[in-house]
Amino acid sequence: MMAAGHHSNPAQGIPVHRFTVRVLLNARGQWEVVLPDRRRPLRCRDLEEAQRVAYAFAERSRPCEVVVHDAYHRVVRRDLINGQRVPSGAAPGRSHMPPSAGSQTNG
């Protein structure tokens, strides 16, 4: 299960708790969202629904990292949802991070 990461805010020296939410395909071919506050993953109908659930959680739990895996467990998308909540209609504080080189395999 995922645990909250503990990082410090260098500008203020205040510890920041960052959560990680993962979207992945389970062994039965079902998309799941692994949330840090649940013992069992949430099953979703499809990838689109799983991403919607993951980003909705991330928006409420800032800062939060969303990591989307493909069927081979490679990281295909990684976003950091940070900062304060934004008013409706404003752009959210997302930082898209490309997958790390170590998370991809050739094959």
PyRosetta script that sets phi, psi and omega in degrees:
from pyrosetta import init, pose_from_sequence

init()
pose = pose_from_sequence("MMAAGHHSNPAQGIPVHRFTVRVLLNARGQWEVVLPDRRRPLRCRDLEEAQRVAYAFAERSRPCEVVVHDAYHRVVRRDLINGQRVPSGAAPGRSHMPPSAGSQTNG")
pose.set_psi(1, 157.6)
pose.set_omega(1, -179.3)
pose.set_phi(2, -86.3)
pose.set_psi(2, 142.3)
pose.set_omega(2, 175.6)
pose.set_phi(3, -118.0)
pose.set_psi(3, 159.9)
pose.set_omega(3, 178.7)
pose.set_phi(4, -68.8)
pose.set_psi(4, 139.4)
pose.set_omega(4, 175.4)
pose.set_phi(5, -85.9)
pose.set_psi(5, 148.8)
pose.set_omega(5, 179.1)
pose.set_phi(6, -114.4)
pose.set_psi(6, 117.5)
pose.set_omega(6, 179.6)
pose.set_phi(7, -130.5)
pose.set_psi(7, 158.2)
pose.set_omega(7, 176.1)
pose.set_phi(8, -109.4)
pose.set_psi(8, 149.2)
pose.set_omega(8, 176.0)
pose.set_phi(9, -86.4)
pose.set_psi(9, 107.4)
pose.set_omega(9, -173.7)
pose.set_phi(10, -62.2)
pose.set_psi(10, -28.5)
pose.set_omega(10, -178.6)
pose.set_phi(11, -69.9)
pose.set_psi(11, -31.9)
pose.set_omega(11, -175.6)
pose.set_phi(12, -118.0)
pose.set_psi(12, -10.0)
pose.set_omega(12, -177.9)
pose.set_phi(13, 67.7)
pose.set_psi(13, 20.8)
pose.set_omega(13, -177.9)
pose.set_phi(14, -99.2)
pose.set_psi(14, 131.6)
pose.set_omega(14, 177.2)
pose.set_phi(15, -64.5)
pose.set_psi(15, 137.7)
pose.set_omega(15, 178.8)
pose.set_phi(16, -116.4)
pose.set_psi(16, 132.2)
pose.set_omega(16, 178.1)
pose.set_phi(17, -98.5)
pose.set_psi(17, 116.5)
pose.set_omega(17, 179.8)
pose.set_phi(18, -110.0)
pose.set_psi(18, 131.0)
pose.set_omega(18, 178.2)
pose.set_phi(19, -97.2)
pose.set_psi(19, 155.0)
pose.set_omega(19, 173.9)
pose.set_phi(20, -121.8)
pose.set_psi(20, 130.4)
pose.set_omega(20, 176.4)
pose.set_phi(21, -115.3)
pose.set_psi(21, 131.3)
pose.set_omega(21, -178.6)
pose.set_phi(22, -116.9)
pose.set_psi(22, 139.6)
pose.set_omega(22, 173.8)
pose.set_phi(23, -112.7)
pose.set_psi(23, 124.7)
pose.set_omega(23, -178.1)
pose.set_phi(24, -151.1)
pose.set_psi(24, 163.4)
pose.set_omega(24, 178.2)
pose.set_phi(25, -95.9)
pose.set_psi(25, 124.8)
pose.set_omega(25, -178.9)
pose.set_phi(26, -82.9)
pose.set_psi(26, 178.9)
pose.set_omega(26, -176.6)
pose.set_phi(27, -63.6)
pose.set_psi(27, -21.2)
pose.set_omega(27, 179.6)
pose.set_phi(28, -92.3)
pose.set_psi(28, 4.8)
pose.set_omega(28, 178.9)
pose.set_phi(29, 81.6)
pose.set_psi(29, 18.9)
pose.set_omega(29, 179.3)
pose.set_phi(30, -104.5)
pose.set_psi(30, 139.5)
pose.set_omega(30, 176.9)
pose.set_phi(31, -77.6)
pose.set_psi(31, 135.8)
pose.set_omega(31, -179.8)
pose.set_phi(32, -130.2)
pose.set_psi(32, 154.0)
pose.set_omega(32, 173.8)
pose.set_phi(33, -117.5)
pose.set_psi(33, 121.8)
pose.set_omega(33, 179.2)
pose.set_phi(34, -98.1)
pose.set_psi(34, 113.6)
pose.set_omega(34, -178.8)
pose.set_phi(35, -105.2)
pose.set_psi(35, 145.6)
pose.set_omega(35, -177.2)
pose.set_phi(36, -68.2)
pose.set_psi(36, -20.8)
pose.set_omega(36, -176.7)
pose.set_phi(37, -101.0)
pose.set_psi(37, 10.1)
pose.set_omega(37, 179.5)
pose.set_phi(38, -124.1)
pose.set_psi(38, 143.4)
pose.set_omega(38, 178.4)
pose.set_phi(39, -75.0)
pose.set_psi(39, -35.5)
pose.set_omega(39, -178.8)
pose.set_phi(40, -114.5)
pose.set_psi(40, 146.3)
pose.set_omega(40, 178.2)
pose.set_phi(41, -68.9)
pose.set_psi(41, 155.8)
pose.set_omega(41, 174.1)
pose.set_phi(42, -87.3)
pose.set_psi(42, 128.5)
pose.set_omega(42, 177.2)
pose.set_phi(43, -88.4)
pose.set_psi(43, 140.6)
pose.set_omega(43, -178.8)
pose.set_phi(44, -125.7)
pose.set_psi(44, 158.8)
pose.set_omega(44, -179.2)
pose.set_phi(45, -67.3)
pose.set_psi(45, -37.5)
pose.set_omega(45, -175.9)
pose.set_phi(46, -155.6)
pose.set_psi(46, 176.9)
pose.set_omega(46, -178.6)
pose.set_phi(47, -61.3)
pose.set_psi(47, -40.8)
pose.set_omega(47, -179.2)
pose.set_phi(48, -59.4)
pose.set_psi(48, -45.9)
pose.set_omega(48, 178.9)
pose.set_phi(49, -64.9)
pose.set_psi(49, -41.3)
pose.set_omega(49, -180.0)
pose.set_phi(50, -61.0)
pose.set_psi(50, -42.9)
pose.set_omega(50, 178.5)
pose.set_phi(51, -66.5)
pose.set_psi(51, -39.3)
pose.set_omega(51, 177.5)
pose.set_phi(52, -58.9)
pose.set_psi(52, -45.3)
pose.set_omega(52, 179.6)
pose.set_phi(53, -63.9)
pose.set_psi(53, -45.2)
pose.set_omega(53, -178.3)
pose.set_phi(54, -61.8)
pose.set_psi(54, -46.5)
pose.set_omega(54, -178.7)
pose.set_phi(55, -70.3)
pose.set_psi(55, -31.9)
pose.set_omega(55, 176.7)
pose.set_phi(56, -64.2)
pose.set_psi(56, -43.1)
pose.set_omega(56, 177.0)
pose.set_phi(57, -62.9)
pose.set_psi(57, -45.3)
pose.set_omega(57, -177.2)
pose.set_phi(58, -61.1)
pose.set_psi(58, -38.7)
pose.set_omega(58, 179.7)
pose.set_phi(59, -62.9)
pose.set_psi(59, -30.7)
pose.set_omega(59, -179.8)
pose.set_phi(60, -88.9)
pose.set_psi(60, -12.1)
pose.set_omega(60, -171.8)
pose.set_phi(61, -125.4)
pose.set_psi(61, 46.8)
pose.set_omega(61, -176.9)
pose.set_phi(62, -70.5)
pose.set_psi(62, 144.9)
pose.set_omega(62, -11.4)
pose.set_phi(63, -74.4)
pose.set_psi(63, 145.2)
pose.set_omega(63, -176.6)
pose.set_phi(64, -145.8)
pose.set_psi(64, 135.3)
pose.set_omega(64, 177.1)
pose.set_phi(65, -98.8)
pose.set_psi(65, 133.2)
pose.set_omega(65, 175.1)
pose.set_phi(66, -110.7)
pose.set_psi(66, 123.7)
pose.set_omega(66, -179.4)
pose.set_phi(67, -121.2)
pose.set_psi(67, 122.1)
pose.set_omega(67, 179.8)
pose.set_phi(68, -108.2)
pose.set_psi(68, 127.6)
pose.set_omega(68, 179.9)
pose.set_phi(69, -106.6)
pose.set_psi(69, 151.5)
pose.set_omega(69, 173.9)
pose.set_phi(70, -89.6)
pose.set_psi(70, -174.5)
pose.set_omega(70, -177.6)
pose.set_phi(71, -63.4)
pose.set_psi(71, -18.5)
pose.set_omega(71, 179.5)
pose.set_phi(72, -101.3)
pose.set_psi(72, 14.1)
pose.set_omega(72, 177.5)
pose.set_phi(73, 67.9)
pose.set_psi(73, 16.6)
pose.set_omega(73, 174.0)
pose.set_phi(74, -81.5)
pose.set_psi(74, 146.9)
pose.set_omega(74, 177.0)
pose.set_phi(75, -77.2)
pose.set_psi(75, 120.0)
pose.set_omega(75, 179.9)
pose.set_phi(76, -107.6)
pose.set_psi(76, -16.3)
pose.set_omega(76, 177.3)
pose.set_phi(77, -155.8)
pose.set_psi(77, 139.8)
pose.set_omega(77, 177.8)
pose.set_phi(78, -142.4)
pose.set_psi(78, 122.8)
pose.set_omega(78, 179.3)
pose.set_phi(79, -127.7)
pose.set_psi(79, 143.3)
pose.set_omega(79, 173.6)
pose.set_phi(80, -110.0)
pose.set_psi(80, 116.8)
pose.set_omega(80, 176.7)
pose.set_phi(81, -96.4)
pose.set_psi(81, 115.1)
pose.set_omega(81, -173.2)
pose.set_phi(82, -133.0)
pose.set_psi(82, -175.9)
pose.set_omega(82, 176.4)
pose.set_phi(83, 72.9)
pose.set_psi(83, -166.0)
pose.set_omega(83, -179.4)
pose.set_phi(84, -84.5)
pose.set_psi(84, 160.7)
pose.set_omega(84, 174.1)
pose.set_phi(85, -61.2)
pose.set_psi(85, 146.0)
pose.set_omega(85, -179.4)
pose.set_phi(86, -106.6)
pose.set_psi(86, 150.0)
pose.set_omega(86, 178.2)
pose.set_phi(87, -62.8)
pose.set_psi(87, 156.7)
pose.set_omega(87, 178.8)
pose.set_phi(88, -56.5)
pose.set_psi(88, 133.2)
pose.set_omega(88, 179.4)
pose.set_phi(89, 93.5)
pose.set_psi(89, -13.8)
pose.set_omega(89, 179.6)
pose.set_phi(90, -90.0)
pose.set_psi(90, 160.4)
pose.set_omega(90, 179.8)
pose.set_phi(91, -73.7)
pose.set_psi(91, 131.1)
pose.set_omega(91, 178.8)
pose.set_phi(92, -71.3)
pose.set_psi(92, 160.5)
pose.set_omega(92, 179.7)
pose.set_phi(93, -84.9)
pose.set_psi(93, 70.4)
pose.set_omega(93, -179.4)
pose.set_phi(94, -100.8)
pose.set_psi(94, 139.1)
pose.set_omega(94, 172.9)
pose.set_phi(95, -120.9)
pose.set_psi(95, 108.4)
pose.set_omega(95, 179.9)
pose.set_phi(96, -80.3)
pose.set_psi(96, 127.9)
pose.set_omega(96, 179.0)
pose.set_phi(97, -116.4)
pose.set_psi(97, 127.0)
pose.set_omega(97, 177.2)
pose.set_phi(98, -65.1)
pose.set_psi(98, 154.2)
pose.set_omega(98, 178.4)
pose.set_phi(99, -57.0)
pose.set_psi(99, 145.1)
pose.set_omega(99, 178.6)
pose.set_phi(100, -71.0)
pose.set_psi(100, 151.6)
pose.set_omega(100, -177.6)
pose.set_phi(101, -60.7)
pose.set_psi(101, -32.5)
pose.set_omega(101, -178.3)
pose.set_phi(102, -73.5)
pose.set_psi(102, -14.5)
pose.set_omega(102, -177.2)
pose.set_phi(103, -90.5)
pose.set_psi(103, -5.6)
pose.set_omega(103, -178.9)
pose.set_phi(104, -108.1)
pose.set_psi(104, 146.6)
pose.set_omega(104, 178.7)
pose.set_phi(105, -122.0)
pose.set_psi(105, 155.3)
pose.set_omega(105, 174.4)
pose.set_phi(106, -93.0)
pose.set_psi(106, 137.4)
pose.set_omega(106, -179.1)
pose.set_phi(107, 176.0)
pose.dump_pdb("model.pdb")
